Amino acid sequence: MNSSAWQKSSYSGSNDECVEARSIDGLVEIRESDEGDVIIRTTPLKFADFLQGAKAGEFD
């Protein structure tokens, strides 16, 4: 991810309530589209670790 534009989750389809992410200033920012003023910032490595954990079911 190398864009400062918000990218919507592909799982959201046409739904307006979704997770959005972007890369800016070397960090990854994540927000909920309906709560756009609340932004989580993390490093690309920590974000990749989180995604791997989610895919592996660690948070189920």
N, C-alpha and C positions, 0 to 999 in steps of 0.2 A: 504494500500500500504506500504510494508516494504521492498523495494528493491532499491539498488543503480543502477540497470540496467534500462535503458530507456524502457518504455512500450508505445507501439503505441496505439492510439485510435482504438477501435474495429470498429468504423464507417469508418475508412480509407480503409478497405479491402486490396487490393493489391497495392493501390496508395502509392507512395513514398512521397507525400506531405501531411503530417499529423501532428497532435498534439501529442507530446510525454510527458510523465510525469515520475517522479521518486521521491522516498523519500530518503533523505540523510541528515545526521546530525540533525534529528528531524524536517526538513523542507520539503516542497514539491517544486520541481522544475518543471517548464513547459517550453517547447520550441516548436518551429515550426521546423519540420525536415529539411526543406530547408534553415533555418536560424539558424543552430545549435549553433552558438556562442552567440545568444541572448537568455538569460535564465531569466525567471521570478521566483522569490523565494517568498514563502509565508508559513504561518503556516497551519497545517492540518485543523484546525477549520475554518480559512478563506477560504481555498480551498473548504471544504465541503459546506460552506455557498454559495460560488460562484456557485457550481454545482447545489445546490437546486434552486437557483435563475434562472439559465439557464433552468433547467427542468420546472420551473414554468412559463417561458416566460417573465421574467423581462427585458430581453435585446433585445426582438424582436422589 
